[in-house]
Amino acid sequence: MSHEFFNPVHSVYGAGALSGLPKLLDGRKAVIVTFPEARQFGLVDRLQSLLGDLLVGVIDSVLPNPDVAELQALYEEFWRNPENAQVLIAVGGGSSIDTAKALMVGTDSGRFEDLVAALVSGQPFTPARLKTLIAVPTTAGTGSEVTPWATIWDRNAQKKYSLHLPETWPSIAIVDPELMLSLPASVTLQSGLDALSHALESIWNVNANAVSDTFAVAAVKEILETLPQLMQRLDDVKLRGRMALAALKAGMAFSNTRTALAHSISYEMTLRYGLPHGIACSFPLPMVLQRAIGQVATRDAVLAQALGPLDSAPQRLSTFIESLGVRTRFADYGVPDEEATQMVAHALTGARGKNFIGIVQKEAA
């Protein structure tokens, strides 16, 4: 059986990598897409000084979990004068990068509602207009800088959409751990556990292959070793660098496999219970691992490479997550047992849930 691995993103990694941004722009005008606190952290001023006349705009109103109600005005304002900039530079966590991915694909009308209609239909479409995206993550976890997916939420309708087009791959990812030194403990933890979830989800996945496994196993091992140390030394640039590289590897892994059951569960937990994404996708990992073990022998072998002996792996994984202050049972988040059972069953029917190896075995039985 042959496998394919594809990732077109030019990735630049290392402390100080941001300084190479002007050269990577190659004379093109750019707009920054970032989060409100970026100004108080001095990040916007730094980028303005770095880019000079190449920077023609700053969008600094990105909120966590970008919602259609918030995106509409941003989108239509950006596309009102599309000739102003050729490049979007997303600086921040997954929400900033996801917002930029939504902005980069222009509808013929320039109206955001046309993009939402395409997402609702679930049918592939070709953008009428397109901007180049450079992704600069400030968290070690999203993986969005090396994947084509963007999650867009509609809280009023209690729905979540996935924007995924051949055109929504970032052209360049700049992973600079120095940008992560100001992250508070809560965000450091949530993003680190998100990366762990990405790596594990790419292993218990029907789309896994030898290359994605190589990235995933390396990421899991590095996160298990590094994240607890980093939580004790948030100002350690070397630890930040190790976590940034581990998150990049996890992103490379699931850029080809997509995520699976834990992420499918997370979407409902975020919509209904307000859990931050990194917690929502990581607290069920031990439960999903228990379901994955014994399903496919080749997947068991890779999980063992990443986690060690599988007979005790779910308990050790639960202990690891709980040692970081994150509970691993649905009941801990106010979800009754019956509702939790229904939630998992529903998650298995979702697009990401169907990537879980347990689905294949169940259908084959």
Disulfide bonds with the S-S distance in Angstrom:
none
